[in-house]
Amino acid sequence: MLEENETPLTGKQKRFLRALGSTLDPVVQIGKGGIIGTVIESAGQALAAREIIKVRVLQNSPEEPKTLIAALANATGAELVQVIGRNGLLYKKNEEKSKLELP
């Protein structure tokens, strides 16, 4: 979900974030439980600390990776940057102490 003062990411910003995300390891995994409270909580904490995280959907998950990653982005208020296979990239700007400067 975007805040009122936020605009969706531009193509250039998404390319920049994808380049950063290519070297990241997944910090959140979605398994057979799907999107449960602990997954949302850990993703929210990771986003607050890092601003950009990689999410992996395991083989035993109940739904399609795209659906689950989009739902997690929605639940955490993050922007879905991309989904490739079972991996997704989420971005959420930390208003207090931003680490990334988008182009």
Phi and psi in radians as a Rosetta constraint file:
Dihedral C 1 N 2 CA 2 C 2 CIRCULARHARMONIC -1.583 0.35
Dihedral N 2 CA 2 C 2 N 3 CIRCULARHARMONIC 2.475 0.35
Dihedral C 2 N 3 CA 3 C 3 CIRCULARHARMONIC -1.253 0.35
Dihedral N 3 CA 3 C 3 N 4 CIRCULARHARMONIC 2.925 0.35
Dihedral C 3 N 4 CA 4 C 4 CIRCULARHARMONIC -1.060 0.35
Dihedral N 4 CA 4 C 4 N 5 CIRCULARHARMONIC -0.642 0.35
Dihedral C 4 N 5 CA 5 C 5 CIRCULARHARMONIC -1.546 0.35
Dihedral N 5 CA 5 C 5 N 6 CIRCULARHARMONIC -0.039 0.35
Dihedral C 5 N 6 CA 6 C 6 CIRCULARHARMONIC -1.634 0.35
Dihedral N 6 CA 6 C 6 N 7 CIRCULARHARMONIC 2.559 0.35
Dihedral C 6 N 7 CA 7 C 7 CIRCULARHARMONIC -1.987 0.35
Dihedral N 7 CA 7 C 7 N 8 CIRCULARHARMONIC 2.715 0.35
Dihedral C 7 N 8 CA 8 C 8 CIRCULARHARMONIC -1.070 0.35
Dihedral N 8 CA 8 C 8 N 9 CIRCULARHARMONIC 2.723 0.35
Dihedral C 8 N 9 CA 9 C 9 CIRCULARHARMONIC -1.154 0.35
Dihedral N 9 CA 9 C 9 N 10 CIRCULARHARMONIC 2.489 0.35
Dihedral C 9 N 10 CA 10 C 10 CIRCULARHARMONIC -1.407 0.35
Dihedral N 10 CA 10 C 10 N 11 CIRCULARHARMONIC 2.930 0.35
Dihedral C 10 N 11 CA 11 C 11 CIRCULARHARMONIC -1.035 0.35
Dihedral N 11 CA 11 C 11 N 12 CIRCULARHARMONIC -0.701 0.35
Dihedral C 11 N 12 CA 12 C 12 CIRCULARHARMONIC -1.125 0.35
Dihedral N 12 CA 12 C 12 N 13 CIRCULARHARMONIC -0.734 0.35
Dihedral C 12 N 13 CA 13 C 13 CIRCULARHARMONIC -1.148 0.35
Dihedral N 13 CA 13 C 13 N 14 CIRCULARHARMONIC -0.700 0.35
Dihedral C 13 N 14 CA 14 C 14 CIRCULARHARMONIC -1.123 0.35
Dihedral N 14 CA 14 C 14 N 15 CIRCULARHARMONIC -0.714 0.35
Dihedral C 14 N 15 CA 15 C 15 CIRCULARHARMONIC -1.064 0.35
Dihedral N 15 CA 15 C 15 N 16 CIRCULARHARMONIC -0.749 0.35
Dihedral C 15 N 16 CA 16 C 16 CIRCULARHARMONIC -1.053 0.35
Dihedral N 16 CA 16 C 16 N 17 CIRCULARHARMONIC -0.813 0.35
Dihedral C 16 N 17 CA 17 C 17 CIRCULARHARMONIC -1.175 0.35
Dihedral N 17 CA 17 C 17 N 18 CIRCULARHARMONIC -0.660 0.35
Dihedral C 17 N 18 CA 18 C 18 CIRCULARHARMONIC -1.092 0.35
Dihedral N 18 CA 18 C 18 N 19 CIRCULARHARMONIC -0.701 0.35
Dihedral C 18 N 19 CA 19 C 19 CIRCULARHARMONIC -1.105 0.35
Dihedral N 19 CA 19 C 19 N 20 CIRCULARHARMONIC -0.747 0.35
Dihedral C 19 N 20 CA 20 C 20 CIRCULARHARMONIC -1.125 0.35
Dihedral N 20 CA 20 C 20 N 21 CIRCULARHARMONIC -0.715 0.35
Dihedral C 20 N 21 CA 21 C 21 CIRCULARHARMONIC -1.241 0.35
Dihedral N 21 CA 21 C 21 N 22 CIRCULARHARMONIC -0.365 0.35
Dihedral C 21 N 22 CA 22 C 22 CIRCULARHARMONIC -1.111 0.35
Dihedral N 22 CA 22 C 22 N 23 CIRCULARHARMONIC -0.456 0.35
Dihedral C 22 N 23 CA 23 C 23 CIRCULARHARMONIC -1.662 0.35
Dihedral N 23 CA 23 C 23 N 24 CIRCULARHARMONIC -0.112 0.35
Dihedral C 23 N 24 CA 24 C 24 CIRCULARHARMONIC -1.367 0.35
Dihedral N 24 CA 24 C 24 N 25 CIRCULARHARMONIC 2.628 0.35
Dihedral C 24 N 25 CA 25 C 25 CIRCULARHARMONIC -1.669 0.35
Dihedral N 25 CA 25 C 25 N 26 CIRCULARHARMONIC 2.609 0.35
Dihedral C 25 N 26 CA 26 C 26 CIRCULARHARMONIC -1.085 0.35
Dihedral N 26 CA 26 C 26 N 27 CIRCULARHARMONIC 2.310 0.35
Dihedral C 26 N 27 CA 27 C 27 CIRCULARHARMONIC -1.859 0.35
Dihedral N 27 CA 27 C 27 N 28 CIRCULARHARMONIC -0.261 0.35
Dihedral C 27 N 28 CA 28 C 28 CIRCULARHARMONIC -2.243 0.35
Dihedral N 28 CA 28 C 28 N 29 CIRCULARHARMONIC 2.344 0.35
Dihedral C 28 N 29 CA 29 C 29 CIRCULARHARMONIC -2.127 0.35
Dihedral N 29 CA 29 C 29 N 30 CIRCULARHARMONIC 2.372 0.35
Dihedral C 29 N 30 CA 30 C 30 CIRCULARHARMONIC -1.858 0.35
Dihedral N 30 CA 30 C 30 N 31 CIRCULARHARMONIC 2.092 0.35
Dihedral C 30 N 31 CA 31 C 31 CIRCULARHARMONIC -1.921 0.35
Dihedral N 31 CA 31 C 31 N 32 CIRCULARHARMONIC -2.601 0.35
Dihedral C 31 N 32 CA 32 C 32 CIRCULARHARMONIC -1.183 0.35
Dihedral N 32 CA 32 C 32 N 33 CIRCULARHARMONIC -0.318 0.35
Dihedral C 32 N 33 CA 33 C 33 CIRCULARHARMONIC -1.334 0.35
Dihedral N 33 CA 33 C 33 N 34 CIRCULARHARMONIC -0.224 0.35
Dihedral C 33 N 34 CA 34 C 34 CIRCULARHARMONIC 1.277 0.35
Dihedral N 34 CA 34 C 34 N 35 CIRCULARHARMONIC -2.581 0.35
Dihedral C 34 N 35 CA 35 C 35 CIRCULARHARMONIC -1.563 0.35
Dihedral N 35 CA 35 C 35 N 36 CIRCULARHARMONIC 1.718 0.35
Dihedral C 35 N 36 CA 36 C 36 CIRCULARHARMONIC -1.921 0.35
Dihedral N 36 CA 36 C 36 N 37 CIRCULARHARMONIC 2.987 0.35
Dihedral C 36 N 37 CA 37 C 37 CIRCULARHARMONIC -0.920 0.35
Dihedral N 37 CA 37 C 37 N 38 CIRCULARHARMONIC -0.730 0.35
Dihedral C 37 N 38 CA 38 C 38 CIRCULARHARMONIC -1.178 0.35
Dihedral N 38 CA 38 C 38 N 39 CIRCULARHARMONIC -0.591 0.35
Dihedral C 38 N 39 CA 39 C 39 CIRCULARHARMONIC -1.171 0.35
Dihedral N 39 CA 39 C 39 N 40 CIRCULARHARMONIC -0.784 0.35
Dihedral C 39 N 40 CA 40 C 40 CIRCULARHARMONIC -1.104 0.35
Dihedral N 40 CA 40 C 40 N 41 CIRCULARHARMONIC -0.746 0.35
Dihedral C 40 N 41 CA 41 C 41 CIRCULARHARMONIC -1.110 0.35
Dihedral N 41 CA 41 C 41 N 42 CIRCULARHARMONIC -0.824 0.35
Dihedral C 41 N 42 CA 42 C 42 CIRCULARHARMONIC -1.179 0.35
Dihedral N 42 CA 42 C 42 N 43 CIRCULARHARMONIC -0.638 0.35
Dihedral C 42 N 43 CA 43 C 43 CIRCULARHARMONIC -1.143 0.35
Dihedral N 43 CA 43 C 43 N 44 CIRCULARHARMONIC -0.724 0.35
Dihedral C 43 N 44 CA 44 C 44 CIRCULARHARMONIC -1.081 0.35
Dihedral N 44 CA 44 C 44 N 45 CIRCULARHARMONIC -0.746 0.35
Dihedral C 44 N 45 CA 45 C 45 CIRCULARHARMONIC -1.150 0.35
Dihedral N 45 CA 45 C 45 N 46 CIRCULARHARMONIC -0.737 0.35
Dihedral C 45 N 46 CA 46 C 46 CIRCULARHARMONIC -1.131 0.35
Dihedral N 46 CA 46 C 46 N 47 CIRCULARHARMONIC -0.704 0.35
Dihedral C 46 N 47 CA 47 C 47 CIRCULARHARMONIC -1.126 0.35
Dihedral N 47 CA 47 C 47 N 48 CIRCULARHARMONIC -0.695 0.35
Dihedral C 47 N 48 CA 48 C 48 CIRCULARHARMONIC -1.105 0.35
Dihedral N 48 CA 48 C 48 N 49 CIRCULARHARMONIC -0.666 0.35
Dihedral C 48 N 49 CA 49 C 49 CIRCULARHARMONIC -1.396 0.35
Dihedral N 49 CA 49 C 49 N 50 CIRCULARHARMONIC -0.652 0.35
Dihedral C 49 N 50 CA 50 C 50 CIRCULARHARMONIC -1.973 0.35
Dihedral N 50 CA 50 C 50 N 51 CIRCULARHARMONIC -0.409 0.35
Dihedral C 50 N 51 CA 51 C 51 CIRCULARHARMONIC 1.314 0.35
Dihedral N 51 CA 51 C 51 N 52 CIRCULARHARMONIC -0.551 0.35
Dihedral C 51 N 52 CA 52 C 52 CIRCULARHARMONIC -2.298 0.35
Dihedral N 52 CA 52 C 52 N 53 CIRCULARHARMONIC 2.258 0.35
Dihedral C 52 N 53 CA 53 C 53 CIRCULARHARMONIC -2.370 0.35
Dihedral N 53 CA 53 C 53 N 54 CIRCULARHARMONIC 2.698 0.35
Dihedral C 53 N 54 CA 54 C 54 CIRCULARHARMONIC -1.817 0.35
Dihedral N 54 CA 54 C 54 N 55 CIRCULARHARMONIC 2.392 0.35
Dihedral C 54 N 55 CA 55 C 55 CIRCULARHARMONIC -2.077 0.35
Dihedral N 55 CA 55 C 55 N 56 CIRCULARHARMONIC 2.365 0.35
Dihedral C 55 N 56 CA 56 C 56 CIRCULARHARMONIC -2.002 0.35
Dihedral N 56 CA 56 C 56 N 57 CIRCULARHARMONIC 2.366 0.35
Dihedral C 56 N 57 CA 57 C 57 CIRCULARHARMONIC -1.761 0.35
Dihedral N 57 CA 57 C 57 N 58 CIRCULARHARMONIC 2.108 0.35
Dihedral C 57 N 58 CA 58 C 58 CIRCULARHARMONIC -1.298 0.35
Dihedral N 58 CA 58 C 58 N 59 CIRCULARHARMONIC 2.831 0.35
Dihedral C 58 N 59 CA 59 C 59 CIRCULARHARMONIC -1.032 0.35
Dihedral N 59 CA 59 C 59 N 60 CIRCULARHARMONIC -0.556 0.35
Dihedral C 59 N 60 CA 60 C 60 CIRCULARHARMONIC -1.532 0.35
Dihedral N 60 CA 60 C 60 N 61 CIRCULARHARMONIC 0.199 0.35
Dihedral C 60 N 61 CA 61 C 61 CIRCULARHARMONIC -1.257 0.35
Dihedral N 61 CA 61 C 61 N 62 CIRCULARHARMONIC 2.634 0.35
Dihedral C 61 N 62 CA 62 C 62 CIRCULARHARMONIC -1.323 0.35
Dihedral N 62 CA 62 C 62 N 63 CIRCULARHARMONIC -0.370 0.35
Dihedral C 62 N 63 CA 63 C 63 CIRCULARHARMONIC -2.238 0.35
Dihedral N 63 CA 63 C 63 N 64 CIRCULARHARMONIC 3.124 0.35
Dihedral C 63 N 64 CA 64 C 64 CIRCULARHARMONIC -1.184 0.35
Dihedral N 64 CA 64 C 64 N 65 CIRCULARHARMONIC 2.484 0.35
Dihedral C 64 N 65 CA 65 C 65 CIRCULARHARMONIC -0.952 0.35
Dihedral N 65 CA 65 C 65 N 66 CIRCULARHARMONIC -0.752 0.35
Dihedral C 65 N 66 CA 66 C 66 CIRCULARHARMONIC -1.025 0.35
Dihedral N 66 CA 66 C 66 N 67 CIRCULARHARMONIC -0.760 0.35
Dihedral C 66 N 67 CA 67 C 67 CIRCULARHARMONIC -1.119 0.35
Dihedral N 67 CA 67 C 67 N 68 CIRCULARHARMONIC -0.799 0.35
Dihedral C 67 N 68 CA 68 C 68 CIRCULARHARMONIC -1.166 0.35
Dihedral N 68 CA 68 C 68 N 69 CIRCULARHARMONIC -0.748 0.35
Dihedral C 68 N 69 CA 69 C 69 CIRCULARHARMONIC -1.188 0.35
Dihedral N 69 CA 69 C 69 N 70 CIRCULARHARMONIC -0.675 0.35
Dihedral C 69 N 70 CA 70 C 70 CIRCULARHARMONIC -1.124 0.35
Dihedral N 70 CA 70 C 70 N 71 CIRCULARHARMONIC -0.694 0.35
Dihedral C 70 N 71 CA 71 C 71 CIRCULARHARMONIC -1.151 0.35
Dihedral N 71 CA 71 C 71 N 72 CIRCULARHARMONIC -0.668 0.35
Dihedral C 71 N 72 CA 72 C 72 CIRCULARHARMONIC -1.169 0.35
Dihedral N 72 CA 72 C 72 N 73 CIRCULARHARMONIC -0.710 0.35
Dihedral C 72 N 73 CA 73 C 73 CIRCULARHARMONIC -1.049 0.35
Dihedral N 73 CA 73 C 73 N 74 CIRCULARHARMONIC -0.772 0.35
Dihedral C 73 N 74 CA 74 C 74 CIRCULARHARMONIC -1.085 0.35
Dihedral N 74 CA 74 C 74 N 75 CIRCULARHARMONIC -0.785 0.35
Dihedral C 74 N 75 CA 75 C 75 CIRCULARHARMONIC -1.163 0.35
Dihedral N 75 CA 75 C 75 N 76 CIRCULARHARMONIC -0.539 0.35
Dihedral C 75 N 76 CA 76 C 76 CIRCULARHARMONIC -1.682 0.35
Dihedral N 76 CA 76 C 76 N 77 CIRCULARHARMONIC -0.124 0.35
Dihedral C 76 N 77 CA 77 C 77 CIRCULARHARMONIC 1.341 0.35
Dihedral N 77 CA 77 C 77 N 78 CIRCULARHARMONIC 0.363 0.35
Dihedral C 77 N 78 CA 78 C 78 CIRCULARHARMONIC -1.656 0.35
Dihedral N 78 CA 78 C 78 N 79 CIRCULARHARMONIC 2.917 0.35
Dihedral C 78 N 79 CA 79 C 79 CIRCULARHARMONIC -1.710 0.35
Dihedral N 79 CA 79 C 79 N 80 CIRCULARHARMONIC 2.260 0.35
Dihedral C 79 N 80 CA 80 C 80 CIRCULARHARMONIC -1.409 0.35
Dihedral N 80 CA 80 C 80 N 81 CIRCULARHARMONIC 2.022 0.35
Dihedral C 80 N 81 CA 81 C 81 CIRCULARHARMONIC -1.500 0.35
Dihedral N 81 CA 81 C 81 N 82 CIRCULARHARMONIC -0.847 0.35
Dihedral C 81 N 82 CA 82 C 82 CIRCULARHARMONIC -2.874 0.35
Dihedral N 82 CA 82 C 82 N 83 CIRCULARHARMONIC 2.786 0.35
Dihedral C 82 N 83 CA 83 C 83 CIRCULARHARMONIC -2.285 0.35
Dihedral N 83 CA 83 C 83 N 84 CIRCULARHARMONIC 2.177 0.35
Dihedral C 83 N 84 CA 84 C 84 CIRCULARHARMONIC -2.232 0.35
Dihedral N 84 CA 84 C 84 N 85 CIRCULARHARMONIC 2.033 0.35
Dihedral C 84 N 85 CA 85 C 85 CIRCULARHARMONIC 1.057 0.35
Dihedral N 85 CA 85 C 85 N 86 CIRCULARHARMONIC -2.076 0.35
Dihedral C 85 N 86 CA 86 C 86 CIRCULARHARMONIC -1.774 0.35
Dihedral N 86 CA 86 C 86 N 87 CIRCULARHARMONIC 0.116 0.35
Dihedral C 86 N 87 CA 87 C 87 CIRCULARHARMONIC -1.946 0.35
Dihedral N 87 CA 87 C 87 N 88 CIRCULARHARMONIC 2.495 0.35
Dihedral C 87 N 88 CA 88 C 88 CIRCULARHARMONIC -2.332 0.35
Dihedral N 88 CA 88 C 88 N 89 CIRCULARHARMONIC 2.735 0.35
Dihedral C 88 N 89 CA 89 C 89 CIRCULARHARMONIC -2.093 0.35
Dihedral N 89 CA 89 C 89 N 90 CIRCULARHARMONIC 2.183 0.35
Dihedral C 89 N 90 CA 90 C 90 CIRCULARHARMONIC -2.050 0.35
Dihedral N 90 CA 90 C 90 N 91 CIRCULARHARMONIC 2.524 0.35
Dihedral C 90 N 91 CA 91 C 91 CIRCULARHARMONIC -2.314 0.35
Dihedral N 91 CA 91 C 91 N 92 CIRCULARHARMONIC 2.363 0.35
Dihedral C 91 N 92 CA 92 C 92 CIRCULARHARMONIC -2.552 0.35
Dihedral N 92 CA 92 C 92 N 93 CIRCULARHARMONIC 2.097 0.35
Dihedral C 92 N 93 CA 93 C 93 CIRCULARHARMONIC -1.175 0.35
Dihedral N 93 CA 93 C 93 N 94 CIRCULARHARMONIC 2.337 0.35
Dihedral C 93 N 94 CA 94 C 94 CIRCULARHARMONIC -1.576 0.35
Dihedral N 94 CA 94 C 94 N 95 CIRCULARHARMONIC 1.899 0.35
Dihedral C 94 N 95 CA 95 C 95 CIRCULARHARMONIC -1.135 0.35
Dihedral N 95 CA 95 C 95 N 96 CIRCULARHARMONIC -0.567 0.35
Dihedral C 95 N 96 CA 96 C 96 CIRCULARHARMONIC -1.314 0.35
Dihedral N 96 CA 96 C 96 N 97 CIRCULARHARMONIC -0.875 0.35
Dihedral C 96 N 97 CA 97 C 97 CIRCULARHARMONIC -2.428 0.35
Dihedral N 97 CA 97 C 97 N 98 CIRCULARHARMONIC 1.477 0.35
Dihedral C 97 N 98 CA 98 C 98 CIRCULARHARMONIC -1.259 0.35
Dihedral N 98 CA 98 C 98 N 99 CIRCULARHARMONIC 2.325 0.35
Dihedral C 98 N 99 CA 99 C 99 CIRCULARHARMONIC -1.695 0.35
Dihedral N 99 CA 99 C 99 N 100 CIRCULARHARMONIC -0.536 0.35
Dihedral C 99 N 100 CA 100 C 100 CIRCULARHARMONIC -1.803 0.35
Dihedral N 100 CA 100 C 100 N 101 CIRCULARHARMONIC 2.382 0.35
Dihedral C 100 N 101 CA 101 C 101 CIRCULARHARMONIC -1.876 0.35
Dihedral N 101 CA 101 C 101 N 102 CIRCULARHARMONIC 1.920 0.35
Dihedral C 101 N 102 CA 102 C 102 CIRCULARHARMONIC -1.333 0.35
Dihedral N 102 CA 102 C 102 N 103 CIRCULARHARMONIC 2.543 0.35
